[in-house]
Amino acid sequence: MKIAIVGSGFSGAVLAHKLSRGMDCSITVFDERHHVAGNCHTERDVATGIMEHKYGPHIFHTSNRKVWDFVNEFTKFHPCVNRVKAVTPRGLFTLPINLLTINQFFGKSLRPAEAKVFIETIGDKSITNPQSFEDQALRFVGREMYENFFLGYTIKQWGVHPRDLPASILQRLPIRFNYDDNYYNSIYQGIPEEGYTAIVERLLKHPRVELKLNTKFERAGVSDFDHVFFTGPIDEFYGHVYGRLGYRTVYFERHEDIGDYLGNPVINYTAQEVPYTRVAEHKHFTPWENHDKTLVFFERSKFTEAGDIPYYPMRREPDKAMLEQYLTLARQESKVSFIGRLATYRYLDMHAVIAEALDFSEAWLSAKSSGQKTPVFPASI
Ligand SMILES: Cc1cc2nc3c(=O)[nH]c(=O)nc-3n(C[C@H](O)[C@H](O)[C@H](O)COP(=O)(O)OP(=O)(O)OC[C@H]3O[C@@H](n4cnc5c(N)ncnc54)[C@H](O)[C@@H]3O)c2cc1C
């Protein structure tokens, strides 16, 4: 079989790895960029020697043992706990909002049960039927915390006022009533010793796999292959016939310095007046390395226009309706499958795309070998 995989991010690379070992085939992996690993691409900066996360800081985390064992086959991971701080109009606090944040923010020393009662009292209970993200946040945490932690950050990150976002975004009370400031709840967390690109290069290394970088795959190319796995944007695959799905993009202002600039890998800036959403200092992700110099990235967000890299799917109601139209077109395909964050228009962390690509390749190979119709999408779509 002649197979094309479009995209060499984790989705495409895991598929290439599994298919090259699972059947007799020749696989061509296309990527329009000059490098592999998609948005997880890491590269050692020549001037400083620091491992740079080219598309924003990436911390690997998962509670899925199968995924954790799988990635550990390809590299050594060093333990890493993501402890984010937030500079708010009222000062610097620890995130996610936890007991330390509450006690420092309100100048108290409450125990967990006392803090729960206290937060109940500051929430705006006159809001009985919250319609918007703003209503929901005010009801859960009250005006002071809402304005310091949510308001400005949301406007900067999503370009939308919280009163224009649905309440469903904030379904649960976003607070921990203990001193746990580990950003993720996952059982396994770490940073790969040689960066993410080294993992992807190893995933793609097989005599059956040919890599074509700097090569954009167009829909017309489908006829050259027996099957195509597409991990790029689904709206682009269909020439935007129904319009462009809404994304936010992020862009970075790079700053080189000496010593330690932030004292932490990532600090969020919640005030609307501060133009960036967060600042990341990448050398803090590799504490086992020594670097005199440092690299700092000021991250900003804006609506994605033609030519921008799509980062965060906005999934507004018109986007969801448009997505349904593209999914309907895609479901009629017999030679094309769609997988990954862009082809399914979802925000997915690395562990999620790896799990989906592992399961999908197994399902696809099994359908193929038993002569059944091969799946177009992962089971969750
Ligand atoms: C700012 C940011 C921070 C993140 N931080 C984390 C984190 O800390 N931890 C975590 O687990 N996850 C994080 N993620 C999520 C992570 O980036 C994704 O899970 C991952 O990149 C998804 O892999 P993918 O292969 O589906 O897509 P991508 O990595 O986007 O790969 C798709 C590839 O397809 C190529 N392509 C697209 N169309 C075409 C075409 N027509 N022809 C040829 N090539 C094409 C692209 O060039 C790209 O290389 C973060 C995401 C963002 C936006």
The ligand as a MOL file (V3000), in Angstrom:
LIG
                    3D

  0  0  0     0  0            999 V3000
M  V30 BEGIN CTAB
M  V30 COUNTS 53 58 0 0 0
M  V30 BEGIN ATOM
M  V30 1 C 0.9560 27.5140 23.0190 0
M  V30 2 C 0.7250 26.0330 23.2280 0
M  V30 3 C 1.2900 25.3970 24.3010 0
M  V30 4 C 1.0810 24.0290 24.4810 0
M  V30 5 N 1.6250 23.4390 25.5890 0
M  V30 6 C 1.4130 22.1230 25.7990 0
M  V30 7 C 1.9410 21.5010 26.9640 0
M  V30 8 O 2.5790 22.1310 27.8100 0
M  V30 9 N 1.6960 20.1780 27.1280 0
M  V30 10 C 0.9810 19.4350 26.2130 0
M  V30 11 O 0.8020 18.2280 26.4120 0
M  V30 12 N 0.4970 20.0010 25.0900 0
M  V30 13 C 0.6900 21.3310 24.8610 0
M  V30 14 N 0.1860 21.9170 23.7260 0
M  V30 15 C -0.5260 21.0590 22.7240 0
M  V30 16 C 0.4210 20.4570 21.6510 0
M  V30 17 O 1.0750 21.4870 20.9510 0
M  V30 18 C -0.4210 19.5650 20.7160 0
M  V30 19 O -0.9550 18.5030 21.4530 0
M  V30 20 C 0.3450 18.9520 19.5380 0
M  V30 21 O 1.0860 19.9020 18.8320 0
M  V30 22 C -0.6350 18.2820 18.5800 0
M  V30 23 O 0.0600 17.5300 17.5940 0
M  V30 24 P -0.5290 17.3380 16.1330 0
M  V30 25 O 0.3860 16.4130 15.4330 0
M  V30 26 O -1.9740 16.9610 16.2070 0
M  V30 27 O -0.5050 18.7990 15.4930 0
M  V30 28 P 0.7100 19.7550 15.0920 0
M  V30 29 O 1.7880 19.6750 16.0970 0
M  V30 30 O 0.1260 21.0930 14.8130 0
M  V30 31 O 1.2700 19.1320 13.7360 0
M  V30 32 C 0.6050 19.2900 12.4890 0
M  V30 33 C 1.6610 19.3820 11.4040 0
M  V30 34 O 1.0140 19.3140 10.1310 0
M  V30 35 C 1.6900 20.1710 9.2320 0
M  V30 36 N 0.7410 20.4740 8.1530 0
M  V30 37 C -0.4940 21.0050 8.2670 0
M  V30 38 N -1.0920 21.0840 7.0590 0
M  V30 39 C -0.2080 20.6010 6.1420 0
M  V30 40 C -0.2420 20.4050 4.7330 0
M  V30 41 N -1.3190 20.6990 3.9840 0
M  V30 42 N 0.8540 19.8870 4.1340 0
M  V30 43 C 1.9550 19.5580 4.8330 0
M  V30 44 N 2.0290 19.7140 6.1820 0
M  V30 45 C 0.9660 20.2160 6.8380 0
M  V30 46 C 2.0820 21.3510 10.0900 0
M  V30 47 O 3.1610 22.0610 9.5150 0
M  V30 48 C 2.4530 20.6810 11.4150 0
M  V30 49 O 3.8330 20.3940 11.4650 0
M  V30 50 C 0.3230 23.2840 23.5540 0
M  V30 51 C -0.2490 23.9350 22.4700 0
M  V30 52 C -0.0970 25.3040 22.3330 0
M  V30 53 C -0.8310 25.9890 21.2220 0
M  V30 END ATOM
M  V30 BEGIN BOND
M  V30 1 1 1 2
M  V30 2 1 2 3
M  V30 3 2 2 52
M  V30 4 2 3 4
M  V30 5 1 4 5
M  V30 6 1 4 50
M  V30 7 2 5 6
M  V30 8 1 6 7
M  V30 9 1 6 13
M  V30 10 2 7 8
M  V30 11 1 7 9
M  V30 12 1 9 10
M  V30 13 2 10 11
M  V30 14 1 10 12
M  V30 15 2 12 13
M  V30 16 1 13 14
M  V30 17 1 14 15
M  V30 18 1 14 50
M  V30 19 1 15 16
M  V30 20 1 16 17
M  V30 21 1 16 18
M  V30 22 1 18 19
M  V30 23 1 18 20
M  V30 24 1 20 21
M  V30 25 1 20 22
M  V30 26 1 22 23
M  V30 27 1 23 24
M  V30 28 2 24 25
M  V30 29 1 24 26
M  V30 30 1 24 27
M  V30 31 1 27 28
M  V30 32 2 28 29
M  V30 33 1 28 30
M  V30 34 1 28 31
M  V30 35 1 31 32
M  V30 36 1 32 33
M  V30 37 1 33 34
M  V30 38 1 33 48
M  V30 39 1 34 35
M  V30 40 1 35 36
M  V30 41 1 35 46
M  V30 42 1 36 37
M  V30 43 1 36 45
M  V30 44 2 37 38
M  V30 45 1 38 39
M  V30 46 1 39 40
M  V30 47 2 39 45
M  V30 48 1 40 41
M  V30 49 2 40 42
M  V30 50 1 42 43
M  V30 51 2 43 44
M  V30 52 1 44 45
M  V30 53 1 46 47
M  V30 54 1 46 48
M  V30 55 1 48 49
M  V30 56 2 50 51
M  V30 57 1 51 52
M  V30 58 1 52 53
M  V30 END BOND
M  V30 END CTAB
M  END
